[in-house]
């Protein structure tokens, strides 16, 4: 299964946005001369109502103007900023250049104690005061390549099977449960059995239990839906399943998941895809007997394709530390690796001088 | 001294029981008076039992009012505040005052917040700048003759949204040719460096010419604000400049009707308010974000009325009418300097009433046409938060008061047609029973009222977009109207004590116990919308109806009045819960308000000391810790009249300097104490 998707596609899926703007191939560059400790910016990421991306090319230390459509395939930019999100380029390129990687030096770990922000540190920190932290990071601090993280895009319904590389045998991962929120019904399911046939499945069984509207737990009785993929794929290109009706349906129905057929129509591919209007989460520890509908947003339900941003493991800011809805930078120094080298990055502000949010200022320097 | 004054003087010096004295005085007081404000003014001047108008719209002795009313008179208000109403309301028992994020003040009564407490001036509503609750800091205390506080939904006169009660502010009547000038300086214990003093200046003048009276009142407040932590950028209270201009004119001699003189009055008020308060540095920048607010408000009132009293028969006119019109425009530019919003609010109302009075029966009937309009935009972001929305309603009401010597029944019905919510009717019934003898007077008042409030324009149409910071607050056009049933029962006992004591002078004792209970349906609150939040990946709160809530409480009052001294102890207990049994936030379980006043006739000296204690306020579970949930506030105010022209006043508000911890917000901690600072005031008043 191809787990690599374009950044823009992932973002569009995650944020529900569509590409827009000119289809021109031309790009415009603003070259910024590097200078030790120089603060670049502020660079806008649009307004509240119309957020936009700001793209940074580390090789030239310049901001690049791209449409989202261009950025979907461009390998020219390295880091994109959009409101509080920071994204790394993981587009394929003709040169098979590795995706951009990120490493957090954790140079100012005293800003966080026992997992909580030290408010005074954040609120009283200034760009000038944190310059030494930036300067202190040198090429000596660059770790091995495998320490860099990339933005990874995954399918929420991935890993429903086990693959044995020694025997090339595929078996069902029956204990890998998925919880799907679709069409007012919440469903917990796993692929409890499958029969491998070459590069696909000749049949498989979906075991599921629904939590119907108004209920607080999944049905205690599990329904097994055996799908004869060989037969279904002989006359269809895709198999659609609707948990509400406990059966295979057509593309025009309110389906919840779909399984594409192999090109030779002999069976189904090892791919589960979630409907666009549905969300899901994994429950590989089988921890949930039900999902409280009122607080479902706290359970981490995601769309079919989702991106885990590298920066999520070391967030660059804390929010509303004084109860006034402000974003405070931790002034952490990140190392960013692209095909041409390693750069250090320190975000100094999310605001322009008038206090308008979504305007990034940062220090950046090649190591 | 005219003939009436002589008779009043004789009555007051007589040995008649006080309730007979006051009744007779009311009779004479009413003689030759035409307006309710005049009646109240005269009674107040003579230090008699208060006369109230809010329950029935006809003047009644407080002890004869069929609904329970508390009164704060002009003298007390003058001692309490030289500025706005906010400085006086914390004195009123059972009223919870809170300072809002804009630095204004909102009110809570019987567990109902400001959206459900009607604040009226001369029985007509005011603009609510936040889109719902009236800011008490935008009401000029200088113009107040008397404040009448009705608890619960006891009267249908003012709209059924008054589930918690009504605060009716009666403005001063016209004095004959005179002028006063007053000035006051004050100092906060936590004064901002370089801004040690605040200033209040006011000028009043009244002129009578032929058949017309004219009045002008100017008030300017220059408040420096205060700051608990000078080392930080953030200030805790805004520096503020506020100006009021009040102009009015009245005549009692219009000959519009052949058999009755008509009183006509026109009033105009201009308010300008400027606030500025640094709240934060811009993170990562050298600049500062401030909370800014500039308000400009224009209010025009016009009224026509006939006399309430028949001067020849010495009783309430068999028929009298009143027609009032009010227009208010409120323009506000406010918010943090990086997120300024423009708000434009309009209110227009015409109401009319006819009072029909027979020996044992008074009937007040009338109608209201009301219009609200609200627009709110953020010019810099180009976003519309409320898109020029309007609503209208037409109300009709009738209320009958059956009066017998020992009991009264007050029953009313109000029907409303709202442009968006259609027809609805609400009823209320109150009773008064008097028993005991002249030395042991008991009064038992019971009231049942239906409340009904259509959602405000803000609650329906608001789009507060902070999606850049991860959250939004949205109005909901699907909201239903709120409904409530409230019950109040009040038992009062009045007697004279220490009549034969060698230790104390004779005193008047009044003890009162009030219990209230309310069941609400479709209460409107902001609630996190899980579905919208999941869909947008933002924290989205939406105005929604809370199915049911129950509010119940107990008020106890003990009042002892000597010739020169008086003291009062008031305790309120409140329990307010939603249908899941969770307490409604922002409401304290316990409140104690007590005061001692001293009046020295020889030196014309008034001293007022009062304490406020609140504890166990319900708070949101999102706080990580509790710093304080009980507090005391002590205040002392002194007034002395030196001669007919000159008087002075001294006050220390928040004597103990109890205030919210400066770090509470940054610690995400709950602290129930008010944002306040000890304030020393010194003022002079000169009358020409």
Interface residues (C-beta under 8 A of the other chain):
Chain A: X14 X15 X47 X48 X49 X51 X83 X84 X119 X123 X126 X127 X181 X279 X293 X294 X295 X296 X297 X301 X319 X320 X321 X322 X323 X324 X325 X326 X327 X328 X329 X348 X349 X350 X351 X352 X353 X354 X355 X356 X357 X358 X361
Chain B: X234 X279 X280 X282 X283 X284 X285 X286 X287 X289 X336 X337 X338 X339 X380 X381 X382 X383 X465 X466 X467 X468 X469 X470 X530 X531 X533 X534 X537 X665 X666 X667 X668
